[in-house]
């Protein structure tokens, strides 16, 4: 059975604003469903988990790239010192 959460809960889990979630819904990045009684946006918990995994994997990639850039900068500085 699908579990649904509110837009507030989804924004807290993902660390983004409710406006970001609305924009993701409009652009098709994350599907929002509607509550049958009040028509508020609700999200499938499994969809939120998938997005969270993508965010975490992208952060890992970004951190890895930052470390590579630092290593290149250090190598460049070391090479400059050797030339002098």
PDB file with one MODEL, atoms N, CA, C and O in Angstrom:
MODEL        1
ATOM      1  N   UNK A   1       0.842  -1.188   0.000  1.00  0.00           N
ATOM      2  CA  UNK A   1       0.000   0.000   0.000  1.00  0.00           C
ATOM      3  C   UNK A   1       0.885   1.249   0.000  1.00  0.00           C
ATOM      4  O   UNK A   1       1.891   1.299   0.708  1.00  0.00           O
ATOM      5  N   UNK A   2       0.519   2.234  -0.778  1.00  0.00           N
ATOM      6  CA  UNK A   2       1.292   3.469  -0.865  1.00  0.00           C
ATOM      7  C   UNK A   2       1.098   4.323   0.377  1.00  0.00           C
ATOM      8  O   UNK A   2      -0.011   4.467   0.892  1.00  0.00           O
ATOM      9  N   UNK A   3       2.213   4.887   0.844  1.00  0.00           N
ATOM     10  CA  UNK A   3       2.146   5.841   1.943  1.00  0.00           C
ATOM     11  C   UNK A   3       2.358   7.230   1.363  1.00  0.00           C
ATOM     12  O   UNK A   3       3.226   7.429   0.513  1.00  0.00           O
ATOM     13  N   UNK A   4       1.571   8.179   1.818  1.00  0.00           N
ATOM     14  CA  UNK A   4       1.653   9.546   1.330  1.00  0.00           C
ATOM     15  C   UNK A   4       2.037  10.474   2.472  1.00  0.00           C
ATOM     16  O   UNK A   4       1.705  10.235   3.632  1.00  0.00           O
ATOM     17  N   UNK A   5       2.750  11.547   2.110  1.00  0.00           N
ATOM     18  CA  UNK A   5       3.112  12.554   3.097  1.00  0.00           C
ATOM     19  C   UNK A   5       2.731  13.931   2.552  1.00  0.00           C
ATOM     20  O   UNK A   5       2.537  14.112   1.350  1.00  0.00           O
ATOM     21  N   UNK A   6       2.631  14.884   3.462  1.00  0.00           N
ATOM     22  CA  UNK A   6       2.255  16.243   3.068  1.00  0.00           C
ATOM     23  C   UNK A   6       3.441  16.963   2.431  1.00  0.00           C
ATOM     24  O   UNK A   6       4.581  16.502   2.499  1.00  0.00           O
ATOM     25  N   UNK A   7       3.147  18.090   1.817  1.00  0.00           N
ATOM     26  CA  UNK A   7       4.200  18.889   1.194  1.00  0.00           C
ATOM     27  C   UNK A   7       5.184  19.394   2.255  1.00  0.00           C
ATOM     28  O   UNK A   7       6.384  19.490   1.995  1.00  0.00           O
ATOM     29  N   UNK A   8       4.680  19.712   3.438  1.00  0.00           N
ATOM     30  CA  UNK A   8       5.550  20.172   4.530  1.00  0.00           C
ATOM     31  C   UNK A   8       6.519  19.068   4.934  1.00  0.00           C
ATOM     32  O   UNK A   8       7.714  19.315   5.090  1.00  0.00           O
ATOM     33  N   UNK A   9       6.008  17.859   5.101  1.00  0.00           N
ATOM     34  CA  UNK A   9       6.865  16.734   5.482  1.00  0.00           C
ATOM     35  C   UNK A   9       7.896  16.441   4.394  1.00  0.00           C
ATOM     36  O   UNK A   9       9.062  16.174   4.687  1.00  0.00           O
ATOM     37  N   UNK A  10       7.460  16.492   3.145  1.00  0.00           N
ATOM     38  CA  UNK A  10       8.373  16.233   2.028  1.00  0.00           C
ATOM     39  C   UNK A  10       9.478  17.282   1.975  1.00  0.00           C
ATOM     40  O   UNK A  10      10.640  16.955   1.734  1.00  0.00           O
ATOM     41  N   UNK A  11       9.116  18.542   2.201  1.00  0.00           N
ATOM     42  CA  UNK A  11      10.119  19.609   2.154  1.00  0.00           C
ATOM     43  C   UNK A  11      11.134  19.452   3.279  1.00  0.00           C
ATOM     44  O   UNK A  11      12.318  19.727   3.087  1.00  0.00           O
ATOM     45  N   UNK A  12      10.683  19.013   4.448  1.00  0.00           N
ATOM     46  CA  UNK A  12      11.596  18.803   5.574  1.00  0.00           C
ATOM     47  C   UNK A  12      12.536  17.633   5.310  1.00  0.00           C
ATOM     48  O   UNK A  12      13.723  17.705   5.628  1.00  0.00           O
ATOM     49  N   UNK A  13      12.018  16.566   4.736  1.00  0.00           N
ATOM     50  CA  UNK A  13      12.841  15.389   4.441  1.00  0.00           C
ATOM     51  C   UNK A  13      13.901  15.717   3.401  1.00  0.00           C
ATOM     52  O   UNK A  13      15.060  15.327   3.545  1.00  0.00           O
ATOM     53  N   UNK A  14      13.506  16.432   2.353  1.00  0.00           N
ATOM     54  CA  UNK A  14      14.418  16.716   1.242  1.00  0.00           C
ATOM     55  C   UNK A  14      15.291  17.942   1.485  1.00  0.00           C
ATOM     56  O   UNK A  14      16.297  18.135   0.801  1.00  0.00           O
ATOM     57  N   UNK A  15      14.915  18.764   2.449  1.00  0.00           N
ATOM     58  CA  UNK A  15      15.690  19.965   2.725  1.00  0.00           C
ATOM     59  C   UNK A  15      15.518  21.042   1.669  1.00  0.00           C
ATOM     60  O   UNK A  15      16.442  21.806   1.391  1.00  0.00           O
ATOM     61  N   UNK A  16      14.337  21.099   1.085  1.00  0.00           N
ATOM     62  CA  UNK A  16      14.016  22.132   0.091  1.00  0.00           C
ATOM     63  C   UNK A  16      12.733  22.831   0.529  1.00  0.00           C
ATOM     64  O   UNK A  16      12.035  22.358   1.426  1.00  0.00           O
ATOM     65  N   UNK A  17      12.432  23.944  -0.100  1.00  0.00           N
ATOM     66  CA  UNK A  17      11.216  24.677   0.256  1.00  0.00           C
ATOM     67  C   UNK A  17       9.985  24.042  -0.390  1.00  0.00           C
ATOM     68  O   UNK A  17      10.086  23.245  -1.323  1.00  0.00           O
ATOM     69  N   UNK A  18       8.837  24.418   0.132  1.00  0.00           N
ATOM     70  CA  UNK A  18       7.586  23.944  -0.461  1.00  0.00           C
ATOM     71  C   UNK A  18       7.432  24.484  -1.880  1.00  0.00           C
ATOM     72  O   UNK A  18       6.875  23.812  -2.749  1.00  0.00           O
ATOM     73  N   UNK A  19       7.921  25.688  -2.110  1.00  0.00           N
ATOM     74  CA  UNK A  19       7.870  26.268  -3.453  1.00  0.00           C
ATOM     75  C   UNK A  19       8.693  25.430  -4.437  1.00  0.00           C
ATOM     76  O   UNK A  19       8.282  25.228  -5.580  1.00  0.00           O
ATOM     77  N   UNK A  20       9.840  24.951  -3.995  1.00  0.00           N
ATOM     78  CA  UNK A  20      10.665  24.087  -4.847  1.00  0.00           C
ATOM     79  C   UNK A  20       9.902  22.827  -5.214  1.00  0.00           C
ATOM     80  O   UNK A  20       9.941  22.390  -6.365  1.00  0.00           O
ATOM     81  N   UNK A  21       9.213  22.240  -4.252  1.00  0.00           N
ATOM     82  CA  UNK A  21       8.426  21.035  -4.532  1.00  0.00           C
ATOM     83  C   UNK A  21       7.306  21.332  -5.522  1.00  0.00           C
ATOM     84  O   UNK A  21       7.016  20.518  -6.399  1.00  0.00           O
ATOM     85  N   UNK A  22       6.688  22.477  -5.386  1.00  0.00           N
ATOM     86  CA  UNK A  22       5.628  22.854  -6.338  1.00  0.00           C
ATOM     87  C   UNK A  22       6.205  23.018  -7.745  1.00  0.00           C
ATOM     88  O   UNK A  22       5.602  22.596  -8.732  1.00  0.00           O
ATOM     89  N   UNK A  23       7.384  23.639  -7.815  1.00  0.00           N
ATOM     90  CA  UNK A  23       8.039  23.811  -9.118  1.00  0.00           C
ATOM     91  C   UNK A  23       8.433  22.468  -9.722  1.00  0.00           C
ATOM     92  O   UNK A  23       8.296  22.266 -10.929  1.00  0.00           O
ATOM     93  N   UNK A  24       8.922  21.551  -8.892  1.00  0.00           N
ATOM     94  CA  UNK A  24       9.277  20.211  -9.381  1.00  0.00           C
ATOM     95  C   UNK A  24       8.039  19.494  -9.900  1.00  0.00           C
ATOM     96  O   UNK A  24       8.109  18.754 -10.881  1.00  0.00           O
ATOM     97  N   UNK A  25       6.904  19.715  -9.239  1.00  0.00           N
ATOM     98  CA  UNK A  25       5.648  19.117  -9.696  1.00  0.00           C
ATOM     99  C   UNK A  25       5.264  19.689 -11.063  1.00  0.00           C
ATOM    100  O   UNK A  25       4.904  18.941 -11.971  1.00  0.00           O
ATOM    101  N   UNK A  26       5.340  21.007 -11.206  1.00  0.00           N
ATOM    102  CA  UNK A  26       4.978  21.653 -12.473  1.00  0.00           C
ATOM    103  C   UNK A  26       5.892  21.228 -13.613  1.00  0.00           C
ATOM    104  O   UNK A  26       5.447  21.084 -14.752  1.00  0.00           O
ATOM    105  N   UNK A  27       7.181  21.027 -13.304  1.00  0.00           N
ATOM    106  CA  UNK A  27       8.139  20.662 -14.356  1.00  0.00           C
ATOM    107  C   UNK A  27       8.203  19.156 -14.595  1.00  0.00           C
ATOM    108  O   UNK A  27       8.871  18.699 -15.523  1.00  0.00           O
ATOM    109  N   UNK A  28       7.505  18.383 -13.757  1.00  0.00           N
ATOM    110  CA  UNK A  28       7.469  16.938 -13.946  1.00  0.00           C
ATOM    111  C   UNK A  28       8.612  16.182 -13.293  1.00  0.00           C
ATOM    112  O   UNK A  28       8.767  14.982 -13.522  1.00  0.00           O
ATOM    113  N   UNK A  29       9.415  16.861 -12.484  1.00  0.00           N
ATOM    114  CA  UNK A  29      10.535  16.194 -11.814  1.00  0.00           C
ATOM    115  C   UNK A  29      10.073  15.311 -10.662  1.00  0.00           C
ATOM    116  O   UNK A  29      10.708  14.304 -10.349  1.00  0.00           O
ATOM    117  N   UNK A  30       8.971  15.691 -10.036  1.00  0.00           N
ATOM    118  CA  UNK A  30       8.422  14.937  -8.910  1.00  0.00           C
ATOM    119  C   UNK A  30       6.906  15.043  -8.976  1.00  0.00           C
ATOM    120  O   UNK A  30       6.350  16.141  -8.995  1.00  0.00           O
ATOM    121  N   UNK A  31       6.250  13.905  -9.011  1.00  0.00           N
ATOM    122  CA  UNK A  31       4.792  13.893  -9.139  1.00  0.00           C
ATOM    123  C   UNK A  31       4.131  14.158  -7.797  1.00  0.00           C
ATOM    124  O   UNK A  31       4.419  13.493  -6.802  1.00  0.00           O
ATOM    125  N   UNK A  32       3.248  15.133  -7.788  1.00  0.00           N
ATOM    126  CA  UNK A  32       2.423  15.401  -6.612  1.00  0.00           C
ATOM    127  C   UNK A  32       1.024  14.875  -6.895  1.00  0.00           C
ATOM    128  O   UNK A  32       0.485  15.049  -7.989  1.00  0.00           O
ATOM    129  N   UNK A  33       0.459  14.243  -5.907  1.00  0.00           N
ATOM    130  CA  UNK A  33      -0.915  13.756  -5.998  1.00  0.00           C
ATOM    131  C   UNK A  33      -1.785  14.709  -5.198  1.00  0.00           C
ATOM    132  O   UNK A  33      -1.266  15.579  -4.499  1.00  0.00           O
ATOM    133  N   UNK A  34      -3.067  14.564  -5.287  1.00  0.00           N
ATOM    134  CA  UNK A  34      -3.982  15.455  -4.575  1.00  0.00           C
ATOM    135  C   UNK A  34      -4.776  14.688  -3.537  1.00  0.00           C
ATOM    136  O   UNK A  34      -5.282  13.596  -3.798  1.00  0.00           O
ATOM    137  N   UNK A  35      -4.878  15.277  -2.355  1.00  0.00           N
ATOM    138  CA  UNK A  35      -5.665  14.694  -1.276  1.00  0.00           C
ATOM    139  C   UNK A  35      -7.135  14.737  -1.693  1.00  0.00           C
ATOM    140  O   UNK A  35      -7.609  15.769  -2.168  1.00  0.00           O
ATOM    141  N   UNK A  36      -7.856  13.636  -1.524  1.00  0.00           N
ATOM    142  CA  UNK A  36      -9.234  13.580  -2.024  1.00  0.00           C
ATOM    143  C   UNK A  36     -10.210  14.533  -1.320  1.00  0.00           C
ATOM    144  O   UNK A  36     -11.239  14.891  -1.893  1.00  0.00           O
ATOM    145  N   UNK A  37      -9.900  14.943  -0.092  1.00  0.00           N
ATOM    146  CA  UNK A  37     -10.845  15.791   0.639  1.00  0.00           C
ATOM    147  C   UNK A  37     -10.544  17.282   0.523  1.00  0.00           C
ATOM    148  O   UNK A  37     -11.459  18.097   0.401  1.00  0.00           O
ATOM    149  N   UNK A  38      -9.253  17.637   0.561  1.00  0.00           N
ATOM    150  CA  UNK A  38      -8.927  19.066   0.565  1.00  0.00           C
ATOM    151  C   UNK A  38      -8.140  19.522  -0.670  1.00  0.00           C
ATOM    152  O   UNK A  38      -7.842  20.708  -0.811  1.00  0.00           O
ATOM    153  N   UNK A  39      -7.809  18.598  -1.548  1.00  0.00           N
ATOM    154  CA  UNK A  39      -7.097  18.871  -2.796  1.00  0.00           C
ATOM    155  C   UNK A  39      -5.663  19.377  -2.590  1.00  0.00           C
ATOM    156  O   UNK A  39      -5.056  19.897  -3.526  1.00  0.00           O
ATOM    157  N   UNK A  40      -5.116  19.230  -1.375  1.00  0.00           N
ATOM    158  CA  UNK A  40      -3.727  19.622  -1.125  1.00  0.00           C
ATOM    159  C   UNK A  40      -2.791  18.641  -1.808  1.00  0.00           C
ATOM    160  O   UNK A  40      -3.152  17.491  -2.059  1.00  0.00           O
ATOM    161  N   UNK A  41      -1.586  19.109  -2.105  1.00  0.00           N
ATOM    162  CA  UNK A  41      -0.576  18.224  -2.683  1.00  0.00           C
ATOM    163  C   UNK A  41      -0.103  17.230  -1.626  1.00  0.00           C
ATOM    164  O   UNK A  41       0.129  17.584  -0.470  1.00  0.00           O
ATOM    165  N   UNK A  42       0.030  15.991  -2.051  1.00  0.00           N
ATOM    166  CA  UNK A  42       0.633  14.951  -1.220  1.00  0.00           C
ATOM    167  C   UNK A  42       1.610  14.180  -2.105  1.00  0.00           C
ATOM    168  O   UNK A  42       1.478  14.159  -3.329  1.00  0.00           O
ATOM    169  N   UNK A  43       2.576  13.559  -1.473  1.00  0.00           N
ATOM    170  CA  UNK A  43       3.639  12.881  -2.212  1.00  0.00           C
ATOM    171  C   UNK A  43       3.781  11.452  -1.724  1.00  0.00           C
ATOM    172  O   UNK A  43       3.625  11.161  -0.538  1.00  0.00           O
ATOM    173  N   UNK A  44       4.083  10.558  -2.672  1.00  0.00           N
ATOM    174  CA  UNK A  44       4.349   9.175  -2.301  1.00  0.00           C
ATOM    175  C   UNK A  44       5.696   9.123  -1.601  1.00  0.00           C
ATOM    176  O   UNK A  44       6.675   9.709  -2.065  1.00  0.00           O
ATOM    177  N   UNK A  45       5.734   8.423  -0.490  1.00  0.00           N
ATOM    178  CA  UNK A  45       6.965   8.311   0.277  1.00  0.00           C
ATOM    179  C   UNK A  45       8.066   7.656  -0.549  1.00  0.00           C
ATOM    180  O   UNK A  45       9.232   8.036  -0.434  1.00  0.00           O
ATOM    181  N   UNK A  46       7.716   6.681  -1.378  1.00  0.00           N
ATOM    182  CA  UNK A  46       8.731   6.018  -2.205  1.00  0.00           C
ATOM    183  C   UNK A  46       9.320   6.984  -3.235  1.00  0.00           C
ATOM    184  O   UNK A  46      10.502   6.881  -3.564  1.00  0.00           O
ATOM    185  N   UNK A  47       8.515   7.921  -3.752  1.00  0.00           N
ATOM    186  CA  UNK A  47       9.032   8.934  -4.680  1.00  0.00           C
ATOM    187  C   UNK A  47      10.009   9.868  -3.968  1.00  0.00           C
ATOM    188  O   UNK A  47      11.041  10.242  -4.524  1.00  0.00           O
ATOM    189  N   UNK A  48       9.674  10.236  -2.740  1.00  0.00           N
ATOM    190  CA  UNK A  48      10.554  11.106  -1.948  1.00  0.00           C
ATOM    191  C   UNK A  48      11.872  10.395  -1.674  1.00  0.00           C
ATOM    192  O   UNK A  48      12.937  11.008  -1.746  1.00  0.00           O
ATOM    193  N   UNK A  49      11.805   9.103  -1.358  1.00  0.00           N
ATOM    194  CA  UNK A  49      13.025   8.326  -1.115  1.00  0.00           C
ATOM    195  C   UNK A  49      13.922   8.306  -2.346  1.00  0.00           C
ATOM    196  O   UNK A  49      15.142   8.422  -2.227  1.00  0.00           O
ATOM    197  N   UNK A  50      13.328   8.160  -3.523  1.00  0.00           N
ATOM    198  CA  UNK A  50      14.117   8.144  -4.765  1.00  0.00           C
ATOM    199  C   UNK A  50      14.805   9.486  -4.998  1.00  0.00           C
ATOM    200  O   UNK A  50      15.979   9.534  -5.366  1.00  0.00           O
ATOM    201  N   UNK A  51      14.072  10.566  -4.783  1.00  0.00           N
ATOM    202  CA  UNK A  51      14.652  11.900  -4.963  1.00  0.00           C
ATOM    203  C   UNK A  51      15.764  12.129  -3.949  1.00  0.00           C
ATOM    204  O   UNK A  51      16.805  12.695  -4.282  1.00  0.00           O
ATOM    205  N   UNK A  52      15.546  11.693  -2.718  1.00  0.00           N
ATOM    206  CA  UNK A  52      16.557  11.840  -1.669  1.00  0.00           C
ATOM    207  C   UNK A  52      17.830  11.093  -2.043  1.00  0.00           C
ATOM    208  O   UNK A  52      18.931  11.603  -1.836  1.00  0.00           O
ATOM    209  N   UNK A  53      17.689   9.899  -2.588  1.00  0.00           N
ATOM    210  CA  UNK A  53      18.859   9.136  -3.038  1.00  0.00           C
ATOM    211  C   UNK A  53      19.605   9.881  -4.139  1.00  0.00           C
ATOM    212  O   UNK A  53      20.835   9.912  -4.143  1.00  0.00           O
ATOM    213  N   UNK A  54      18.868  10.481  -5.071  1.00  0.00           N
ATOM    214  CA  UNK A  54      19.512  11.234  -6.155  1.00  0.00           C
ATOM    215  C   UNK A  54      20.241  12.460  -5.607  1.00  0.00           C
ATOM    216  O   UNK A  54      21.354  12.764  -6.033  1.00  0.00           O
ATOM    217  N   UNK A  55      19.618  13.157  -4.670  1.00  0.00           N
ATOM    218  CA  UNK A  55      20.252  14.338  -4.072  1.00  0.00           C
ATOM    219  C   UNK A  55      21.531  13.930  -3.357  1.00  0.00           C
ATOM    220  O   UNK A  55      22.568  14.574  -3.513  1.00  0.00           O
ATOM    221  N   UNK A  56      21.455  12.856  -2.568  1.00  0.00           N
ATOM    222  CA  UNK A  56      22.630  12.411  -1.818  1.00  0.00           C
ATOM    223  C   UNK A  56      23.741  11.949  -2.752  1.00  0.00           C
ATOM    224  O   UNK A  56      24.911  12.233  -2.494  1.00  0.00           O
ATOM    225  N   UNK A  57      23.408  11.252  -3.818  1.00  0.00           N
ATOM    226  CA  UNK A  57      24.446  10.786  -4.740  1.00  0.00           C
ATOM    227  C   UNK A  57      25.068  11.966  -5.478  1.00  0.00           C
ATOM    228  O   UNK A  57      26.270  11.953  -5.744  1.00  0.00           O
ATOM    229  N   UNK A  58      24.281  12.984  -5.816  1.00  0.00           N
ATOM    230  CA  UNK A  58      24.833  14.180  -6.455  1.00  0.00           C
ATOM    231  C   UNK A  58      25.739  14.939  -5.506  1.00  0.00           C
ATOM    232  O   UNK A  58      26.776  15.452  -5.926  1.00  0.00           O
ATOM    233  N   UNK A  59      25.370  15.023  -4.229  1.00  0.00           N
ATOM    234  CA  UNK A  59      26.229  15.688  -3.256  1.00  0.00           C
ATOM    235  C   UNK A  59      27.545  14.948  -3.128  1.00  0.00           C
ATOM    236  O   UNK A  59      28.598  15.568  -2.979  1.00  0.00           O
ATOM    237  N   UNK A  60      27.491  13.633  -3.184  1.00  0.00           N
ATOM    238  CA  UNK A  60      28.714  12.840  -3.109  1.00  0.00           C
ATOM    239  C   UNK A  60      29.602  13.148  -4.306  1.00  0.00           C
ATOM    240  O   UNK A  60      30.813  13.313  -4.163  1.00  0.00           O
ATOM    241  N   UNK A  61      28.998  13.223  -5.477  1.00  0.00           N
ATOM    242  CA  UNK A  61      29.760  13.522  -6.695  1.00  0.00           C
ATOM    243  C   UNK A  61      30.366  14.919  -6.607  1.00  0.00           C
ATOM    244  O   UNK A  61      31.527  15.113  -6.967  1.00  0.00           O
ATOM    245  N   UNK A  62      29.596  15.885  -6.133  1.00  0.00           N
ATOM    246  CA  UNK A  62      30.098  17.257  -6.006  1.00  0.00           C
ATOM    247  C   UNK A  62      31.266  17.302  -5.032  1.00  0.00           C
ATOM    248  O   UNK A  62      32.279  17.942  -5.315  1.00  0.00           O
ATOM    249  N   UNK A  63      31.144  16.628  -3.881  1.00  0.00           N
ATOM    250  CA  UNK A  63      32.235  16.609  -2.906  1.00  0.00           C
ATOM    251  C   UNK A  63      33.474  15.964  -3.501  1.00  0.00           C
ATOM    252  O   UNK A  63      34.590  16.436  -3.287  1.00  0.00           O
ATOM    253  N   UNK A  64      33.276  14.888  -4.249  1.00  0.00           N
ATOM    254  CA  UNK A  64      34.398  14.201  -4.872  1.00  0.00           C
ATOM    255  C   UNK A  64      35.099  15.130  -5.862  1.00  0.00           C
ATOM    256  O   UNK A  64      36.328  15.182  -5.898  1.00  0.00           O
ATOM    257  N   UNK A  65      34.332  15.855  -6.659  1.00  0.00           N
ATOM    258  CA  UNK A  65      34.920  16.786  -7.630  1.00  0.00           C
ATOM    259  C   UNK A  65      35.661  17.909  -6.921  1.00  0.00           C
ATOM    260  O   UNK A  65      36.723  18.327  -7.382  1.00  0.00           O
ATOM    261  N   UNK A  66      35.124  18.407  -5.809  1.00  0.00           N
ATOM    262  CA  UNK A  66      35.803  19.459  -5.057  1.00  0.00           C
ATOM    263  C   UNK A  66      37.152  18.961  -4.557  1.00  0.00           C
ATOM    264  O   UNK A  66      38.145  19.687  -4.606  1.00  0.00           O
ATOM    265  N   UNK A  67      37.187  17.720  -4.074  1.00  0.00           N
ATOM    266  CA  UNK A  67      38.450  17.150  -3.600  1.00  0.00           C
ATOM    267  C   UNK A  67      39.448  17.026  -4.744  1.00  0.00           C
ATOM    268  O   UNK A  67      40.636  17.289  -4.560  1.00  0.00           O
ATOM    269  N   UNK A  68      38.980  16.629  -5.917  1.00  0.00           N
ATOM    270  CA  UNK A  68      39.867  16.519  -7.078  1.00  0.00           C
ATOM    271  C   UNK A  68      40.416  17.886  -7.466  1.00  0.00           C
ATOM    272  O   UNK A  68      41.591  18.006  -7.814  1.00  0.00           O
ATOM    273  N   UNK A  69      39.582  18.912  -7.410  1.00  0.00           N
ATOM    274  CA  UNK A  69      40.027  20.270  -7.737  1.00  0.00           C
ATOM    275  C   UNK A  69      41.084  20.728  -6.742  1.00  0.00           C
ATOM    276  O   UNK A  69      42.077  21.344  -7.130  1.00  0.00           O
ATOM    277  N   UNK A  70      40.878  20.433  -5.458  1.00  0.00           N
ATOM    278  CA  UNK A  70      41.870  20.805  -4.445  1.00  0.00           C
ATOM    279  C   UNK A  70      43.203  20.122  -4.719  1.00  0.00           C
ATOM    280  O   UNK A  70      44.260  20.746  -4.624  1.00  0.00           O
ATOM    281  N   UNK A  71      43.149  18.837  -5.059  1.00  0.00           N
ATOM    282  CA  UNK A  71      44.385  18.100  -5.343  1.00  0.00           C
ATOM    283  C   UNK A  71      45.115  18.712  -6.531  1.00  0.00           C
ATOM    284  O   UNK A  71      46.339  18.849  -6.506  1.00  0.00           O
ATOM    285  N   UNK A  72      44.373  19.078  -7.566  1.00  0.00           N
ATOM    286  CA  UNK A  72      44.988  19.705  -8.734  1.00  0.00           C
ATOM    287  C   UNK A  72      45.608  21.051  -8.370  1.00  0.00           C
ATOM    288  O   UNK A  72      46.685  21.390  -8.860  1.00  0.00           O
ATOM    289  N   UNK A  73      44.942  21.812  -7.521  1.00  0.00           N
ATOM    290  CA  UNK A  73      45.462  23.115  -7.106  1.00  0.00           C
ATOM    291  C   UNK A  73      46.749  22.946  -6.314  1.00  0.00           C
ATOM    292  O   UNK A  73      47.698  23.706  -6.505  1.00  0.00           O
ATOM    293  N   UNK A  74      46.791  21.956  -5.427  1.00  0.00           N
ATOM    294  CA  UNK A  74      47.997  21.691  -4.644  1.00  0.00           C
ATOM    295  C   UNK A  74      49.129  21.263  -5.569  1.00  0.00           C
ATOM    296  O   UNK A  74      50.259  21.728  -5.421  1.00  0.00           O
ATOM    297  N   UNK A  75      48.838  20.388  -6.515  1.00  0.00           N
ATOM    298  CA  UNK A  75      49.861  19.955  -7.467  1.00  0.00           C
ATOM    299  C   UNK A  75      50.399  21.145  -8.248  1.00  0.00           C
ATOM    300  O   UNK A  75      51.605  21.253  -8.472  1.00  0.00           O
ATOM    301  N   UNK A  76      49.514  22.026  -8.657  1.00  0.00           N
ATOM    302  CA  UNK A  76      49.921  23.203  -9.423  1.00  0.00           C
ATOM    303  C   UNK A  76      50.841  24.089  -8.582  1.00  0.00           C
ATOM    304  O   UNK A  76      51.861  24.570  -9.075  1.00  0.00           O
ATOM    305  N   UNK A  77      50.486  24.302  -7.323  1.00  0.00           N
ATOM    306  CA  UNK A  77      51.322  25.115  -6.440  1.00  0.00           C
ATOM    307  C   UNK A  77      52.684  24.472  -6.228  1.00  0.00           C
ATOM    308  O   UNK A  77      53.707  25.157  -6.223  1.00  0.00           O
ATOM    309  N   UNK A  78      52.696  23.152  -6.053  1.00  0.00           N
ATOM    310  CA  UNK A  78      53.962  22.443  -5.859  1.00  0.00           C
ATOM    311  C   UNK A  78      54.837  22.548  -7.104  1.00  0.00           C
ATOM    312  O   UNK A  78      56.050  22.727  -6.997  1.00  0.00           O
ATOM    313  N   UNK A  79      54.234  22.440  -8.273  1.00  0.00           N
ATOM    314  CA  UNK A  79      54.990  22.553  -9.525  1.00  0.00           C
ATOM    315  C   UNK A  79      55.548  23.962  -9.691  1.00  0.00           C
ATOM    316  O   UNK A  79      56.673  24.135 -10.158  1.00  0.00           O
ATOM    317  N   UNK A  80      54.759  24.974  -9.307  1.00  0.00           N
ATOM    318  CA  UNK A  80      55.233  26.356  -9.392  1.00  0.00           C
ATOM    319  C   UNK A  80      56.442  26.573  -8.488  1.00  0.00           C
ATOM    320  O   UNK A  80      57.381  27.270  -8.872  1.00  0.00           O
ATOM    321  N   UNK A  81      56.430  25.989  -7.299  1.00  0.00           N
ATOM    322  CA  UNK A  81      57.552  26.141  -6.366  1.00  0.00           C
ATOM    323  C   UNK A  81      58.800  25.468  -6.917  1.00  0.00           C
ATOM    324  O   UNK A  81      59.911  25.964  -6.729  1.00  0.00           O
ATOM    325  N   UNK A  82      58.621  24.337  -7.599  1.00  0.00           N
ATOM    326  CA  UNK A  82      59.771  23.625  -8.164  1.00  0.00           C
ATOM    327  C   UNK A  82      60.392  24.411  -9.313  1.00  0.00           C
ATOM    328  O   UNK A  82      61.604  24.347  -9.519  1.00  0.00           O
ATOM    329  N   UNK A  83      59.590  25.140 -10.052  1.00  0.00           N
ATOM    330  CA  UNK A  83      60.079  25.920 -11.189  1.00  0.00           C
ATOM    331  C   UNK A  83      60.912  27.103 -10.703  1.00  0.00           C
ATOM    332  O   UNK A  83      61.902  27.465 -11.339  1.00  0.00           O
ATOM    333  N   UNK A  84      60.526  27.699  -9.599  1.00  0.00           N
ATOM    334  CA  UNK A  84      61.236  28.863  -9.066  1.00  0.00           C
ATOM    335  C   UNK A  84      62.565  28.425  -8.597  1.00  0.00           C
ATOM    336  O   UNK A  84      63.346  29.240  -8.106  1.00  0.00           O
TER     337      UNK A  84
ENDMDL
END
